[in-house]
C-alpha cells in the first residue's frame, strides 16, 4: 500500500502541472503498473489488446516469485533484517559493524511497522545503482500510437466500438 500511495501522490502532483490535460495525464500514469514493467510487454499492448485480469495476476505472481524468497513465518523477521543488512553493507557500509550488523541497535526497532517505507527510502537513495532505466524512443512511441490508431479504426469499422 505504501508504494501504491506514494506513486499516486507523485502522479497527482506531476499531473497538476497539466491543468488542461489533467485527466489524460492521470490516465497515462495508470499505464505505469505491473502490466508495463517490461519494455517488450509494453510495446505489444494497445488499448484493444489489454490483458485480462487473470493475465495481469499471472504476470504479477511471476514477477513476485522472481523477487521474493518464501520463508516460514517464524524466520521472516530475521531474514528481512538480514536482507536489509546486506543492502547496508554494500550501499551504506558506515552504518554497519565489521560483522555486517547495524551499528545502531535501536535502528531496526525504530522502523517496526514502517519497513516498507524504509525499503522505499533505501531504493530511492541508491536508485542509480539498483534500478535499470529504459528509455522508450519517440520512434517507438510513434509506431505504437500508429498501430493503436489503426486498431481503433478497424474496430470502429467492424462496429466493435
C-alpha positions in Angstrom: 0.0 0.0 0.0 2.9 2.4 0.8 4.3 2.0 -2.7 0.8 2.5 -4.3 0.0 5.6 -2.3 3.4 7.1 -2.9 3.1 6.5 -6.7 -0.3 8.1 -7.0 0.6 11.1 -4.8 3.6 11.7 -7.1 1.4 11.2 -10.2 -1.2 13.7 -9.0 1.5 16.3 -8.2 3.0 15.8 -11.6 -0.3 15.9 -13.4 -1.4 19.1 -11.6 1.1 20.9 -13.9 -1.1 19.9 -16.9 -4.2 21.8 -15.9 -5.8 21.5 -19.4 -4.9 17.8 -19.8 -5.0 16.7 -16.1 -7.3 13.7 -16.8 -5.2 12.4 -19.7 -2.1 12.8 -17.6 -3.6 10.6 -14.8 -4.7 8.1 -17.4 -1.1 7.9 -18.7 0.1 7.4 -15.1 -2.3 4.4 -14.9 -0.4 2.8 -17.7 2.7 2.5 -15.4 1.7 -0.5 -13.5 2.7 -4.2 -13.4 1.4 -4.7 -17.0 4.0 -2.4 -18.4 7.2 -3.1 -16.4 8.8 -4.9 -19.3 9.5 -2.9 -22.5 8.6 -5.8 -24.7 5.3 -6.2 -23.0 4.5 -2.5 -23.2 5.3 -2.4 -26.9 2.8 -5.3 -27.6 -0.1 -3.7 -25.7 -2.6 -1.3 -27.2 -6.0 -0.3 -25.9 -7.8 -3.0 -27.7 -5.4 -5.7 -26.6 -5.4 -5.1 -22.9 -4.5 -8.2 -20.8 -7.3 -9.8 -18.8 -7.2 -9.6 -15.0 -6.0 -13.3 -14.8 -3.1 -12.4 -17.2 -2.2 -9.4 -15.0 -2.3 -11.6 -11.9 -0.2 -14.3 -13.5 2.4 -11.7 -14.6 2.4 -10.2 -11.2 2.9 -13.5 -9.5 5.7 -14.4 -11.9 7.5 -11.1 -11.1 6.8 -11.6 -7.4 8.3 -15.2 -7.4 11.4 -13.8 -9.1 11.9 -11.1 -6.5 10.9 -12.9 -3.3 12.1 -15.7 -1.1 9.4 -17.8 0.7 10.4 -18.3 4.3 8.5 -19.7 7.3 6.7 -17.0 9.3 8.9 -17.7 12.3 12.0 -16.8 10.3 10.6 -13.8 8.4 11.8 -11.1 10.7 15.4 -12.4 10.9 15.5 -13.0 7.1 14.1 -9.5 6.4 16.7 -7.9 8.8 19.5 -9.9 7.1 18.4 -8.6 3.7 18.4 -5.0 4.9 21.8 -5.5 6.4 23.1 -6.9 3.1 21.9 -3.7 1.4 23.6 -1.5 4.0 26.8 -3.4 3.8 27.0 -2.6 0.1 25.5 0.9 -0.1 26.0 2.3 3.5 28.9 0.5 5.0 29.4 3.2 7.6 26.1 2.2 9.2 27.1 -1.5 9.9 29.7 -3.1 12.0 32.6 -5.2 10.7 30.3 -8.3 11.2 27.8 -6.6 8.9 25.1 -5.9 11.6 23.5 -2.5 12.3 25.8 -0.3 14.4 22.7 1.5 15.9 20.9 -1.2 17.8 17.7 0.9 18.0 17.6 1.5 14.2 15.8 -1.7 13.3 13.2 -1.4 16.1 12.6 2.2 15.2 11.3 1.1 11.8 9.0 -1.6 13.1 5.7 -1.3 11.3 7.3 1.1 8.7 9.7 -1.3 7.0 8.1 -0.9 3.6 8.7 2.8 3.9 12.4 2.1 4.9 12.8 -0.2 1.9 11.4 2.5 -0.4 13.8 5.1 1.0 16.7 2.8 0.6 15.9 2.1 -3.0 15.4 5.8 -3.8 18.7 6.7 -2.2 20.5 4.1 -4.2 18.3 4.1 -7.3 21.1 4.8 -9.8 22.8 1.6 -8.8 19.6 -0.5 -8.2 17.2 0.5 -10.9 17.6 0.0 -14.6 16.0 2.8 -16.6 14.7 2.0 -20.1 14.1 4.8 -22.5 11.3 4.4 -25.0 12.3 6.3 -28.0 10.0 8.8 -29.7 10.0 6.4 -32.7 8.8 3.5 -30.6 6.0 5.7 -29.2 5.1 6.9 -32.6 4.9 3.3 -34.0 2.8 2.2 -31.0 0.5 5.2 -31.5 0.1 4.5 -35.2 -0.7 0.8 -34.5 -3.2 1.8 -31.9 -5.0 4.2 -34.3 -5.1 1.5 -36.9 -6.7 -0.9 -34.4 -9.2 1.7 -33.3 -10.2 2.5 -36.9 -10.5 -1.3 -37.6 -12.7 -1.8 -34.6 -14.9 1.2 -35.4 -15.4 -0.1 -39.0 -16.3 -3.5 -37.6 -18.8 -1.9 -35.2 -16.9 -3.1 -32.1 -16.7 0.4 -30.6 
